Amino acid sequence: MTARGVAIVGGASVKWGVRPSTWSELAQEVGAALFRALPELRSEDVDSLFVGAAEPERFAFQSHVAPLAAEQMGLRPTRILQRTELACASGQSAIRSAYAAIAAGLSDLAVAVGVEKMNLPSMAEANSAMGCVMDRPWDGPHGATAPPFFAMVAQRHMLEHGTTEEQLAAVSEKNHRFANTNPNAQFYEKTFPREKLLRLPVIAPPLRLGDCSSMTDGAAAVVLASEENARRYSATPAWIRGTGQYSDFHNLANAGSLTEWVGLKHAAREAFGRAGIGPKDLDLAEVHDCFTISEIIEYESLGLCPEGAGGAFVADGRADVGGDLVVNPRGGLLGCGHPLGATGIGQALEVFQQFSRTVPAARQAPDPEWALVHNLSGSANVHSVMIYGAGGPR
């Protein structure tokens, strides 16, 4: 059996940030936004729903969220209804599952939605929930939650390659500047020049407040269609041309090098191989900048620059408009916020809008034909990569 071509044909996002809305209300809000964005979409034509949600049990005290999301969005899936959970990659996991279902003929038109409600009255409780992403019985008691772990990564990268705090700040400055073009971003109206970023409080040395993504409430959704149906909904579909995923450890005792992300190299190699392109063919990339050091190492592991050169790559403007490619043009996790289950969906939506040329000129990649989306999970131990092409299915 030959797999069918699959494309993203539209989508929508709500405003991300600290929201008074409940989990259910965020799902309802993004459903309404989706149908406004695609007026030709009929609820009865959507046969499948894939819901990316990382920790609704702890953040919203609600499990079994797939049928809840379907009800709130006005959908009645007749083929596939499921939730995908892969921590920070839960949203991309929903898209990957929808893609696989449509390619295999199990679905014709699917919605992938990501919803996360992370801000609780007690920040201690919210941080305790985040600690569940790691190997809680071992890494948790040793304090290896996300900020300390990525601080260790940054310290090691500085030791091995001479990376500087100024280069870290260059990532944050770029992504917050892009977020100023994105009304749905958490930090849409806040400016962070490099000088200000270098004066912000230290969270876990050397990482400062501006080096860390935020606790965020948000939701985003995209529609995926088979090649027979794609042009019915969009003249500029974003075709899924390659995908890869790799996991090489969970407990930090088995992590190996902190600065050589082997899992990302493997996942990227598979995705590029399936797409039939290489890193130099990319016009834009949405990568997982949960911390500034993450984006720097991702440049290296994706093959955009040599090992150890990620800091110079961003400082020299090579990841910006006018550079080698545009990285995180919607604002990244740093500028948009990071509602775990929604992040991967928001990234894919940006790719579709870039291909459609519907984003502001300040962040538009020139004539984009190829795009990559990357998410990491946990302690950078799981990596998921998808490659999109504007030229149609193969």
URSUL-V770743 format. One record per residue. RES is the residue in one letter. PHI is phi as a letter, one per 20 degrees, with the letter a starting at -180 (none if undefined). PSI is psi in radians with two decimals (none if undefined). Layout:
# URSUL-V770743
[[RES & PHI & PSI] [RES & PHI & PSI]]
This chain:
# URSUL-V770743
[[M & none & 2.31] [T & e & 2.24] [A & f & 2.50] [R & e & 2.66] [G & f & 2.57] [V & c & 2.44] [A & c & 2.66] [I & e & 2.25] [V & d & 0.11] [G & r & 3.03] [G & r & -3.10] [A & b & 2.78] [S & c & 2.65] [V & e & 3.05] [K & f & 2.26] [W & e & 2.54] [G & q & -2.65] [V & e & 1.83] [R & d & 2.48] [P & f & -0.20] [S & f & 2.62] [T & e & 3.02] [W & g & -0.83] [S & f & -0.70] [E & f & -0.61] [L & f & -0.72] [A & f & -0.75] [Q & f & -0.73] [E & f & -0.73] [V & f & -0.52] [G & f & -0.80] [A & f & -0.72] [A & f & -0.63] [L & f & -0.79] [F & f & -0.46] [R & f & -0.67] [A & f & -0.52] [L & c & 1.41] [P & f & -0.38] [E & e & -0.12] [L & f & 2.25] [R & d & 2.39] [S & g & -0.61] [E & f & -0.27] [D & e & -0.29] [V & e & 1.94] [D & e & -0.21] [S & b & 2.59] [L & c & 2.25] [F & d & 2.14] [V & d & 1.98] [G & e & 2.07] [A & b & 2.12] [A & e & -0.95] [E & b & 0.93] [P & f & -0.46] [E & f & -0.64] [R & e & -0.69] [F & f & -0.65] [A & d & 0.00] [F & l & 0.70] [Q & b & 2.12] [S & d & -3.08] [H & l & 0.88] [V & e & -0.25] [A & f & -0.89] [P & f & -0.50] [L & f & -0.80] [A & f & -0.73] [A & g & -0.80] [E & f & -0.78] [Q & f & -0.50] [M & e & -0.08] [G & m & 0.52] [L & d & 2.58] [R & c & 1.46] [P & f & 2.34] [T & d & -0.12] [R & c & -1.08] [I & c & 2.31] [L & c & 2.09] [Q & b & 2.75] [R & d & 2.49] [T & d & 2.34] [E & c & 2.03] [L & b & 0.85] [A & l & -2.17] [C & f & -0.26] [A & d & 0.27] [S & g & -0.66] [G & f & -0.82] [Q & f & -0.61] [S & f & -0.64] [A & f & -0.74] [I & f & -0.76] [R & f & -0.71] [S & f & -0.72] [A & f & -0.75] [Y & g & -0.83] [A & f & -0.70] [A & f & -0.77] [I & f & -0.74] [A & f & -0.60] [A & e & -0.12] [G & n & 0.16] [L & e & -0.23] [S & b & 2.71] [D & d & -0.63] [L & b & 2.08] [A & c & 2.65] [V & d & 2.29] [A & d & 2.12] [V & c & 2.48] [G & c & 2.31] [V & c & 2.31] [E & b & 2.32] [K & d & 1.80] [M & d & -0.43] [N & e & 2.02] [L & d & 2.81] [P & g & -0.56] [S & d & 1.99] [M & f & -0.53] [A & f & -0.72] [E & f & -0.70] [A & f & -0.75] [N & f & -0.58] [S & f & -0.67] [A & f & -0.72] [M & f & -0.55] [G & f & -0.34] [C & f & -0.28] [V & f & -0.56] [M & e & -3.10] [D & f & 1.57] [R & f & -0.75] [P & f & -0.48] [W & d & -1.07] [D & f & -0.61] [G & g & -0.95] [P & f & -0.38] [H & e & 0.12] [G & m & 0.27] [A & e & 0.95] [T & f & -3.12] [A & g & -0.92] [P & g & -0.83] [P & f & -0.67] [F & f & -0.88] [F & f & -0.41] [A & f & -0.72] [M & f & -0.70] [V & f & -0.79] [A & f & -0.75] [Q & g & -0.74] [R & f & -0.70] [H & f & -0.66] [M & f & -0.73] [L & f & -0.76] [E & f & -0.59] [H & c & -0.02] [G & m & 0.34] [T & f & 2.51] [T & d & 2.84] [E & f & -0.56] [E & f & -0.65] [Q & f & -0.67] [L & g & -0.79] [A & f & -0.51] [A & f & -0.63] [V & f & -0.86] [S & f & -0.74] [E & f & -0.81] [K & f & -0.85] [N & f & -0.63] [H & f & -0.59] [R & f & -0.75] [F & f & -0.66] [A & f & -0.45] [N & f & -0.17] [T & d & 0.03] [N & c & 1.73] [P & g & -0.37] [N & e & -0.07] [A & f & 2.57] [Q & f & -0.64] [F & d & 0.66] [Y & g & -0.72] [E & d & 0.22] [K & d & 2.36] [T & d & 2.50] [F & c & 1.39] [P & f & 2.77] [R & g & -0.65] [E & f & -0.69] [K & f & -0.74] [L & g & -0.65] [L & f & -0.11] [R & d & -0.06] [L & f & 2.77] [P & f & 2.57] [V & f & 2.28] [I & e & -0.89] [A & b & 1.93] [P & g & 2.31] [P & e & 0.17] [L & f & 2.21] [R & e & 3.07] [L & g & -0.71] [G & f & -0.12] [D & e & -0.08] [C & d & 2.36] [S & f & 2.87] [S & d & 2.84] [M & f & 2.16] [T & c & 2.46] [D & e & 2.38] [G & a & 2.97] [A & b & 2.60] [A & b & 2.70] [A & b & 2.57] [V & c & 2.72] [V & d & 2.29] [L & d & 2.39] [A & c & 2.66] [S & f & 2.86] [E & f & -0.44] [E & f & -0.46] [N & d & -0.21] [A & g & -0.82] [R & f & -0.25] [R & f & -0.48] [Y & d & -0.37] [S & b & 2.47] [A & e & -0.19] [T & c & 1.13] [P & f & 2.71] [A & d & 1.83] [W & e & 2.32] [I & f & 2.02] [R & d & -0.28] [G & a & 2.62] [T & b & 2.61] [G & b & 2.70] [Q & b & 2.58] [Y & b & 2.47] [S & c & 2.26] [D & c & -0.07] [F & a & 3.02] [H & c & -0.99] [N & f & 2.36] [L & f & -0.38] [A & f & -0.35] [N & d & 0.27] [A & f & -0.52] [G & m & -2.45] [S & f & 2.37] [L & e & -0.33] [T & d & -0.21] [E & d & 1.79] [W & e & 1.52] [V & f & -0.69] [G & g & -0.70] [L & f & -0.69] [K & f & -0.75] [H & f & -0.83] [A & f & -0.74] [A & f & -0.71] [R & f & -0.73] [E & f & -0.77] [A & f & -0.79] [F & f & -0.71] [G & f & -0.74] [R & f & -0.61] [A & f & -0.37] [G & m & 0.50] [I & c & 3.10] [G & c & 3.06] [P & g & -0.60] [K & f & -0.21] [D & e & -0.22] [L & f & 2.46] [D & d & -0.49] [L & b & 2.78] [A & b & 2.41] [E & d & 1.86] [V & d & 2.93] [H & e & 1.47] [D & e & 0.98] [C & g & -0.52] [F & c & 2.69] [T & g & -0.66] [I & f & -0.51] [S & g & -0.86] [E & f & -0.67] [I & f & -0.79] [I & f & -0.56] [E & f & -0.65] [Y & g & -0.78] [E & f & -0.83] [S & f & -0.44] [L & e & -0.12] [G & n & 0.30] [L & f & -0.40] [C & b & 2.92] [P & f & 2.86] [E & g & 2.32] [G & n & -0.11] [A & d & 0.14] [G & f & -0.67] [G & f & -0.79] [A & f & -0.58] [F & g & -0.78] [V & f & -0.69] [A & f & -0.51] [D & e & 0.05] [G & m & 0.27] [R & f & -0.21] [A & d & 0.31] [D & d & 2.99] [V & g & 2.25] [G & n & -0.10] [G & e & -2.73] [D & f & -0.71] [L & a & 2.91] [V & e & 2.15] [V & d & 2.19] [N & l & 0.92] [P & f & -0.37] [R & f & -0.22] [G & p & -0.10] [G & m & -3.05] [L & f & -0.51] [L & f & -0.74] [G & e & -0.59] [C & e & -0.37] [G & n & 3.02] [H & c & 1.28] [P & f & 1.84] [L & g & -0.96] [G & f & -0.35] [A & e & -0.30] [T & g & -0.88] [G & f & -0.56] [I & f & -0.76] [G & f & -0.65] [Q & f & -0.79] [A & f & -0.64] [L & f & -0.69] [E & f & -0.71] [V & f & -0.81] [F & g & -0.78] [Q & f & -0.57] [Q & f & -0.78] [F & f & -0.55] [S & e & -0.11] [R & l & 0.76] [T & d & 0.19] [V & e & 2.78] [P & g & 2.60] [A & g & -0.53] [A & f & -0.32] [R & c & 0.10] [Q & f & 2.17] [A & f & 2.38] [P & f & 2.12] [D & l & 1.03] [P & f & 2.32] [E & d & -0.49] [W & c & 2.40] [A & b & 2.63] [L & c & 2.48] [V & c & 2.29] [H & c & 2.40] [N & c & 2.46] [L & d & 2.82] [S & c & 2.54] [G & m & -2.31] [S & e & 0.87] [A & l & 0.59] [N & e & -0.27] [V & c & 2.32] [H & c & 2.35] [S & c & 2.32] [V & c & 2.39] [M & c & 2.49] [I & d & 2.31] [Y & d & 2.50] [G & c & 2.58] [A & e & -0.18] [G & e & 0.03] [G & o & 2.95] [P & f & 2.68] [R & e & none]]
